[in-house]
Amino acid sequence: MTAKCFYRGAARRFITLSACAYLIFPIVNHSARAQSTVEQEIVVTGEEVPSAYGAPPGFSRSRFSNITQAYVLPPWAFFFGEIYEGQGFRHGPPDHLFTQEIEMGLPYRFGVAAEGKFERFNGGGGAETVSLEARWALADWNKIPLNPTLFAEYKFGVGTIRHEEGPPPPAGEEEEEEGGPPKVPDAYEFRLLLAQDFGERFEWAMNWFFEKENTGDRGREWGFSQSAMTPIFLPNERLKVGVEMEYKNFTAKDTRGNPMNSFVIGPTVAWKPTPQTRLDISSLFGCTDDSPVADVFVVFSWLFGGEHAEAEAPVSTRFRYLTKVSRTDGYSGKDSEKEMKQVAPPPCPEWYGDDEWNVNLWGTYAFTNTEYNPNLWLVDVVQSTSEGNPVLGTYDRYIGGDHAWGGGGDIKYFFYRYFGVGIEGFALDASKNGFDIFEDPTIPIFTTEKINHDHTIGAVLGTFTLRYPIPWTRVAPYAWAGAGAIFGGGERDVLTTQGPPDAFAVHAQTHHFGSETKALGQFGAGLEFRIARHIGLTNDLSFGVIDGPKNNFGMFRSGLNFAF
């Protein structure tokens, strides 16, 4: 009995130990496998989407559509635009406007911009205005309904008025402007920019504006423009279609009670060939008697810079992380551990350096600072000269016409990335009106001939440049000043008279004087964008000062810079 009980007790203990062993073994085995965990690194990436303070990409590039603007740029981002506008009037020839615009985003939802506008009308043309702009968004995107942004602009008139806002007067009632066409007046403008997206499908922007001229007819204009667009290719919003409209109410000092009302409306298309570039085309049609028959816009724009400028990125790009996954082979991974880490940004490349040589080649458009209105009535030139007070009109005395095209280049050495010295040279294809008059009442003979002095103007200068490469971007604003000599211009036609103050009874003869070489001072500012480490795009505006108050001129320049 005793032995039997012993065996029974031993069996019970063996069964108990075996059961415990089976229960413990998986736990031990799981622990052993946990100690041999394999770590894997998974990097999650996404497409970079430029954003201004959390705004969608369509509202983060300054110009929402051809006639509306919205919100602000990301800090240290740059917007460059080439704008064409063609207006077909109900009366008279069409008007062609060309605008070059560049804008820079600043911190705290600020932005500044500059633009130059050129006009081609009825066979003539030239610079019209140069503008400085500033804008400020009241809050980050969607913090305030409609995302209001304040906009201010000041326009400097640099050309002459080539056509009036309204239709021309009836035949025979034209009033001859004393002293020629008036100069484009300076003006200021304020806008309220509103913008909103609806359901991530439709985008809308509206601008209310008020503009006032400082001199002349003191024209006053107010109105609104608005646009609505929707993307067709959603993944990258490469193609958008929509509709836009604009209403303007314009009065001059003598027509405050009888305003001109213009309203245009039509379709618009926006296409992005690349993530940074966009082409916008709009065809708007007039709906009132004061509106143009058609108003066509073609705009090519480029957004660059601001690689590290997002104050608040879009939701789709806010969470880019590095995941370390610890898992157990053969199990569901309930006990696996995950560690989230933010990806460290790669080191910023240096786009500009010390001890750097720059070779810049550029094309240029030069415009004179003197109103172009020569006296083309040669009999009046003889009469006024015989009276002792020649009336030759107003025009630039050195370049001659109101504009000229040309090109040039410069070589600079930056002994430090912020400072450089160099040599600059350029040539302009210019033309200047002249005359050839001869009169001898004793023969009698009286000949008058209008002539053109076609000439090439050249200049050579030494320059000193200040440059500031903006950190983490490819962009560097720069300013420079230089001094040198300009040659090839300044021809003169001088009429001398002898006899009574009578255009038909005086001896008159023209003396021609050739070109002159004069001292030239120059100063300007611009912006460079590095496409690659050794190639950059440059755009700038400069002013040249020549001896004499009626010889100064400005230059818009665009070109390629090669850095070594």
Phi, psi and omega in degrees: 000320182295314181296322180297319178293324179298312181298322178296319179295320180295321180296319178300316181295322181294317179297319179297315179296319180297316179299317179297321181298317179295327179284322183283326186303313178298325179294316179295317180297318178297320178294321180294319179293326180296330181286344180252038182294141178256124181269134177236141179255126180240121179256122179259124182236164178212167180288133178292129178239115180297134183220139175255101175056039178089002181285152174298160183304323182296338179257007184252022181229029171072299182261111182287316176213191186291330183241003178231146175240159186210137169053211185224169175277158170299154179303133177065018168270155184231137179243127179237129183226140172246120191238129172243134175229125177242124182246126174258114185271160175286339180227125174090178183287164179286163179243137180239124182241133178238126183233136173244127187230141173220134184226146180235131175277140180239163177298166178062032173065032174258160174205148177229154184207162174218147178210153175236137183241136179236148185233142173233116185215126172053044177086348178244169180181175180158186179293144180246304181217156168235129189237148171240135186229156174212148178214156180213125176273137187288336182199169173299163186300134177067010172282331177235135178304138179070001171048061185295141179225135179265139186226135177224143182216142173237128183252127176261119178285124182237358180234194179251155178285118184263342173200154181275167180294323184265184178291154180292155179292160179301156181303135180091351181249009179294139178258125179287124179288124178290125182083010176093184182300140180287159180281148176298124183284156170293154181208158174236154183216142174236144178223151169247117183260127177238146181202148179198146171250148184235114176062025180056027181230321181242140179238140186220142176216147180217138178237128168256134186222154174218128182230141182222128176279144183276331184224191177067228179283358180050052179301144181229130183224135173219162180165198180211157171222148177209153182218146173227132184222154176220139179283144175264313175265099190291322189308314181235011180052046183287333181227128177231148175230157181183196180222145176219157183211160179211135174241134178230139174240114186239134173222154171249178186298335181261000185229033183299327181271357182227072186286157171267130182246118181241132177220123179234149180208149179176178182279160177218147180227136177234129181230132180254100176297325177225167179301336184262341186247156179209143177241122180245135178227129179226141174235105182254146185236138183287144182241358179230168180294332180274354182276154170294154178299317179213146178227107188251133179239139169226119185231127171249126183230157184219124178251125181213169181081184177069032181301326179243035190256355184295121173283326176210114184281161175298161184303322185293345183236011183280333187243084171251121191219168175250126184248127172254120186249124174252121184222162183249125180300132175086004181232168185285348178084022180296331182262007182290153181250139178237134179239119181266128177225141178284136180291129178288132181293146179294156178299141183287130178290151177267110182273339180231145185225172172281164178050052186245131173266135177239131173241115187245126176243131187213157169258158186215151170240119181256138177230141183275155182266001181251136179300132183268103180206068181289155177278107183266001177269097190291331176297322178293327176297317179295315182298311183292327178291321179294336178273359177089008180220081184300131177253098182257354183085187180248135177188162178292131186276347182252303178286318174107293181278191180266352178199168177201149176253153180186199180198171180185193180194168177209154176239125181232149174240119178264099179289341170218149189301341182262347186227141178208154176237153183193184178234135182234145175215146178209163178224141180236136175268101189242166179215145183222132178289145176212185180211160174224110185238134173219131179219132175220101184293347182281341184279312350269153177211139179213104181241137176227137181216131173273132182232164178242130173263094176275126184210159175253124180257131179236159179209149175227131183220155166262140187230155171232127188240136170252130183227140178232095175294121181287128182303142176068013179229171176267006192255143177217108169292149179213158176219150182211163174219148182208167178214146180182218183225149175236143186215162176099354180238187177087017177299148182226143171244115184247126180260130174245142181231155177215123180131194184291158179285068181219124185298337184252007181225026184237150172278127182223140179211142181263135174247129183258134178240136185281193185290161180232153173255129183228161175288145182227130170248146184217142172213151183189179180210155181195196186217137175242140176235122182275111173292318176221178183301328186245008180224132180223157173259136180236142173219132181206170178229131181227162176233133178252137182242116179250155179307119181115141186286344185249028184238359186286153184207160176244163180218129166263130183231139175223135182193189179247137179245131179249122183252138181230000000 
